[in-house]
Structures are given as C-alpha cells and as structure tokens.
Amino acid sequence: MTRRSAQDTDSSTSKISRFTLSEDWLAVVVGLVILALILAGVITEDWLVI
C-alpha cells in the first residue's frame, strides 16, 4: 500500500476539516436517542407496532 499525498486527496474537501458523521455513527446516535426516550417514558407500549 502506498501513502497518499495531500495532492491525491479528494478535491471537494477543503483545508478546514469539518466534522462529519458516518452512517454508522448516525445510527448509534439515533438508537441512543430512542433508548433515552423509552427510558424517560416518552415512548410507551402504545407505540409498539407488532
């Protein structure tokens, strides 16, 4: 494997690094929010769709 130089990187990225969430981290955050809502009692059995 060879190392990439700064010139080989994607041209759409700027020199200022921006915080990005991958799809996996977004799923983790959404899951934790849903868990917090369940534990807080906001989401109850009435929301169950089975």
MARDREN-20857 format. One line per field, with one value per atom (N, C-alpha, C): residue in three letters; chain; atom name; y, z, x. Coordinates in steps of 0.1 Angstrom, whole numbers, plus 2048, in hexadecimal, padded with zeros to 3 digits. Atoms other than C-alpha are relative to their C-alpha. Example, Ala and Ser with C-alpha at 12.3 -4.5 7.8 and 13.67 -1.06 7.14 Angstrom:
REM residues 2
resn = [ALA, ALA, ALA, SER, SER, SER]
chain = [A, A, A, A, A, A]
name = [N, CA, C, N, CA, C]
y = [7F4, 7D3, 80C, 7F5, 7F5, 80B]
z = [800, 84E, 800, 800, 847, 808]
x = [809, 87B, 809, 7F7, 889, 7F8]
***
This chain:
REM residues 50
resn = [MET, MET, MET, THR, THR, THR, ARG, ARG, ARG, ARG, ARG, ARG, SER, SER, SER, ALA, ALA, ALA, GLN, GLN, GLN, ASP, ASP, ASP, THR, THR, THR, ASP, ASP, ASP, SER, SER, SER, SER, SER, SER, THR, THR, THR, SER, SER, SER, LYS, LYS, LYS, ILE, ILE, ILE, SER, SER, SER, ARG, ARG, ARG, PHE, PHE, PHE, THR, THR, THR, LEU, LEU, LEU, SER, SER, SER, GLU, GLU, GLU, ASP, ASP, ASP, TRP, TRP, TRP, LEU, LEU, LEU, ALA, ALA, ALA, VAL, VAL, VAL, VAL, VAL, VAL, VAL, VAL, VAL, GLY, GLY, GLY, LEU, LEU, LEU, VAL, VAL, VAL, ILE, ILE, ILE, LEU, LEU, LEU, ALA, ALA, ALA, LEU, LEU, LEU, ILE, ILE, ILE, LEU, LEU, LEU, ALA, ALA, ALA, GLY, GLY, GLY, VAL, VAL, VAL, ILE, ILE, ILE, THR, THR, THR, GLU, GLU, GLU, ASP, ASP, ASP, TRP, TRP, TRP, LEU, LEU, LEU, VAL, VAL, VAL, ILE, ILE, ILE]
chain = [A, A, A, A, A, A, A, A, A, A, A, A, A, A, A, A, A, A, A, A, A, A, A, A, A, A, A, A, A, A, A, A, A, A, A, A, A, A, A, A, A, A, A, A, A, A, A, A, A, A, A, A, A, A, A, A, A, A, A, A, A, A, A, A, A, A, A, A, A, A, A, A, A, A, A, A, A, A, A, A, A, A, A, A, A, A, A, A, A, A, A, A, A, A, A, A, A, A, A, A, A, A, A, A, A, A, A, A, A, A, A, A, A, A, A, A, A, A, A, A, A, A, A, A, A, A, A, A, A, A, A, A, A, A, A, A, A, A, A, A, A, A, A, A, A, A, A, A, A, A]
name = [N, CA, C, N, CA, C, N, CA, C, N, CA, C, N, CA, C, N, CA, C, N, CA, C, N, CA, C, N, CA, C, N, CA, C, N, CA, C, N, CA, C, N, CA, C, N, CA, C, N, CA, C, N, CA, C, N, CA, C, N, CA, C, N, CA, C, N, CA, C, N, CA, C, N, CA, C, N, CA, C, N, CA, C, N, CA, C, N, CA, C, N, CA, C, N, CA, C, N, CA, C, N, CA, C, N, CA, C, N, CA, C, N, CA, C, N, CA, C, N, CA, C, N, CA, C, N, CA, C, N, CA, C, N, CA, C, N, CA, C, N, CA, C, N, CA, C, N, CA, C, N, CA, C, N, CA, C, N, CA, C, N, CA, C, N, CA, C, N, CA, C, N, CA, C]
y = [7F4, 800, 80C, 7F3, 823, 80A, 7F5, 842, 80A, 7F6, 85D, 80E, 7F3, 880, 809, 7F6, 89F, 803, 7FD, 8A4, 7F5, 80B, 882, 7FF, 800, 888, 806, 7FC, 890, 80F, 7F1, 8B3, 807, 7FA, 8B9, 804, 7FC, 8BB, 80C, 7F4, 8DC, 7FD, 801, 8E2, 800, 800, 8E8, 7F3, 80D, 8C6, 803, 7FF, 8C4, 7F3, 80B, 8AD, 7F9, 807, 892, 7F3, 80C, 875, 7F6, 80B, 854, 7FA, 806, 840, 7F8, 808, 829, 808, 7F7, 845, 806, 7FA, 854, 7F6, 80A, 833, 7FE, 801, 831, 80B, 7F5, 854, 7FF, 802, 84D, 7F5, 80A, 82D, 804, 7FB, 83E, 80A, 7F7, 859, 7F8, 808, 83F, 7F9, 806, 82C, 80A, 7F6, 84C, 804, 7FD, 853, 7F5, 80C, 830, 801, 800, 833, 80C, 7F5, 855, 7FF, 802, 847, 807, 7F9, 85C, 7F6, 80A, 83D, 7F4, 80B, 823, 7F5, 80B, 803, 804, 7FC, 816, 802, 7FE, 81D, 7F3, 80D, 7F8, 7FC, 802, 7EE, 7F1, 80E, 7C8, 7FB]
z = [800, 800, 800, 801, 7F8, 808, 7F9, 80C, 7F6, 808, 7FD, 804, 7FC, 7FB, 800, 7FF, 801, 7F3, 80D, 7DC, 7FB, 805, 7D7, 807, 7F9, 7EF, 7F8, 807, 7E4, 7FF, 802, 7D5, 806, 7FA, 7E4, 80E, 7F2, 807, 801, 7FE, 813, 80A, 7F6, 829, 80E, 7F3, 846, 802, 7FF, 853, 807, 7FB, 85A, 807, 7F8, 873, 7F7, 808, 860, 807, 7FA, 86C, 7F5, 80A, 85A, 803, 7FE, 856, 80C, 7F4, 872, 80D, 7F5, 88B, 801, 800, 881, 805, 7FB, 888, 80F, 7F2, 8AA, 807, 7F9, 8B3, 800, 801, 8A7, 80A, 7F7, 8BB, 80E, 7F3, 8DA, 804, 7FE, 8D6, 803, 7FE, 8D3, 80D, 7F3, 8F1, 80B, 7F6, 905, 801, 800, 8FB, 806, 7FA, 905, 80F, 7F2, 927, 807, 7FA, 92D, 800, 800, 926, 7F5, 80B, 907, 7F6, 809, 8F1, 809, 7F8, 901, 7F7, 807, 8F7, 7F5, 80A, 8E3, 7F2, 80C, 8C9, 7F9, 805, 8C4, 7F4, 80D, 8A0, 7FD, 803, 8A2, 7FF]
x = [808, 800, 809, 7F9, 80C, 7F9, 806, 806, 7FB, 805, 7F2, 806, 7FB, 800, 7F3, 80B, 7EB, 7FA, 805, 7E7, 7F7, 808, 7D8, 7F2, 80C, 7BB, 7F5, 80C, 798, 800, 800, 796, 7F4, 80C, 774, 802, 7FE, 782, 809, 7F9, 78F, 80B, 7F5, 7AE, 7FA, 806, 797, 7F8, 807, 78C, 7F3, 80E, 767, 7FC, 805, 756, 7F6, 80A, 744, 7FC, 805, 72F, 7FE, 802, 731, 7F2, 80D, 711, 800, 800, 71C, 7FE, 802, 720, 7F3, 80D, 700, 7F6, 809, 6EE, 802, 7FD, 6FF, 7F9, 806, 6F3, 7F1, 80F, 6CF, 7FC, 803, 6CF, 801, 7FF, 6DB, 7F5, 80C, 6C0, 7F4, 80C, 6A5, 801, 7FF, 6B2, 7FE, 802, 6B3, 7F1, 80E, 68F, 7F8, 807, 684, 802, 7FD, 695, 7FA, 807, 686, 7F1, 80F, 663, 7F9, 807, 65C, 7FB, 804, 65A, 7FB, 806, 642, 7FC, 805, 632, 7F6, 80A, 618, 807, 7F9, 633, 804, 7FC, 639, 7F7, 808, 62F, 7FE, 801, 630, 7F2]
***
